Amino acid sequence: MKRISILGATGSIGQSTIDLVARAPESYAVEALTGGRNVARLAEDARRLGARIAVTAHDDLLGDLRAALEGSGVEAAAGTTALIEAAARPADWVMSAIVGAAGLAPGLAAVETGTTLALANKETLVTAGPLLMARAQASGATVLPVDSEHSAIFQSLRGEDMATVERIILTASGGAFRDRPLEELHEVTVAEASTHPNWAMGQRITIDSASMFNKALEVIETREFFGVEPERIEVVIHPESIVHALVGHRDGGVMAHMGAPDMRHAIGYALNWPGRATLPVERLDLVRLGQLTFREADPARYKALALARRVMAEGGLAGAVFNAAKERALDHFIAGRIGFLRMADLVERAMDEDAAGADGAGAEITLETVTHADQVTRQAVDRMIGARAE
């Protein structure tokens, strides 16, 4: 029986993971579940799966969580320290699905135990990729990708020699506004940006998909996870979301990974690796699909992609600055303080001003320096909004 923990259990990735685990209760023992403010969902899943501990990130909700778990035998805890401690509990497999930079410290705590870390939190690699990989190597931990694109690359590379890889191609649906004229995007609403044409995801990642910031993060993540040069990473728009990634070799051959847009495939692959298990996902009907289309990711339309290239060129703490500015700009868009296209402008300005003193490749990447860069950058973005409002 495999002992597992799910960090970020109440989000879309966490819920998909729970769906798979609940279908095979004889195969898994659940150590820890963590979540945010949805303590009712967290407690219900902890009871159903027989978790040893349930942790909410918010100290003020500890009483609610304890009440919801009363009589279940499941331990309750709350707060950042409790999250990190939960991540470090003994487990064979840990899902890292906490959204945003908040997932970094728990992810690092998990790999230090030597476990297998299923990484859905892309911000961990964007902000501190070298740190995570170094700690995983030191502890003997295994890091498996859970993003659909990186799982696709990982699967396509199985049995291949990285030295033969000429290019890696990430596909992007284009999000909610892929066919809307650029000049109309100034006025789009949060509700419009929160609807994805293909994938069922949380609000933040759905908006990031529409702005292409999600794909920008994935470009950086590809470099960090697979160690390929930035110039060998490409992005194309693929509206159908059937081909998740492609790997091109020096002999001209291209290996494509295809599947229905369902995160349970990538999650299930990581959960059962190095084997494969039967998964409850749609099987492709190529005749019904009829055709698959691809087009250029227009750099004028998707400014986030150019900013990702800049992050990779600058190195050091540039990823932490980029991600923090992106997360805070998204907060302001959701709150109605800025327009949709303003998000990319704020991120670029934050990188230009470098209030965090990221210092390019010369900055040491530690949990402390990344956390500092994250906090200072968020404050800088807030000041930019305040200056603009005046």
URJO-V250325 format. One record per run of one state. SS is the DSSP state (A for helix, B for strand, O for the rest). FROM is the first residue (numbers start at 1). LEN is the number of residues. If there is no record, write none. Layout:
ss->SS from->FROM len->LEN
ss->SS from->FROM len->LEN
This chain:
ss->O from->1 len->1
ss->B from->2 len->6
ss->O from->8 len->4
ss->A from->12 len->11
ss->O from->23 len->5
ss->B from->28 len->8
ss->O from->36 len->3
ss->A from->39 len->11
ss->O from->50 len->3
ss->B from->53 len->4
ss->O from->57 len->2
ss->A from->59 len->11
ss->O from->70 len->5
ss->B from->75 len->4
ss->O from->79 len->1
ss->A from->80 len->8
ss->O from->88 len->5
ss->B from->93 len->4
ss->O from->97 len->6
ss->A from->103 len->9
ss->O from->112 len->4
ss->B from->116 len->4
ss->O from->120 len->2
ss->A from->122 len->18
ss->O from->140 len->2
ss->B from->142 len->4
ss->O from->146 len->2
ss->A from->148 len->9
ss->O from->157 len->5
ss->A from->162 len->3
ss->B from->165 len->8
ss->O from->173 len->2
ss->A from->175 len->3
ss->O from->178 len->4
ss->A from->182 len->6
ss->O from->188 len->2
ss->A from->190 len->4
ss->O from->194 len->9
ss->A from->203 len->9
ss->O from->212 len->1
ss->A from->213 len->14
ss->O from->227 len->3
ss->A from->230 len->3
ss->B from->233 len->5
ss->O from->238 len->5
ss->B from->243 len->7
ss->O from->250 len->4
ss->B from->254 len->5
ss->O from->259 len->5
ss->A from->264 len->9
ss->O from->273 len->13
ss->A from->286 len->4
ss->O from->290 len->5
ss->B from->295 len->2
ss->O from->297 len->6
ss->A from->303 len->12
ss->O from->315 len->3
ss->A from->318 len->17
ss->O from->335 len->7
ss->A from->342 len->12
ss->O from->354 len->6
ss->A from->360 len->3
ss->O from->363 len->4
ss->A from->367 len->23
ss->O from->390 len->1
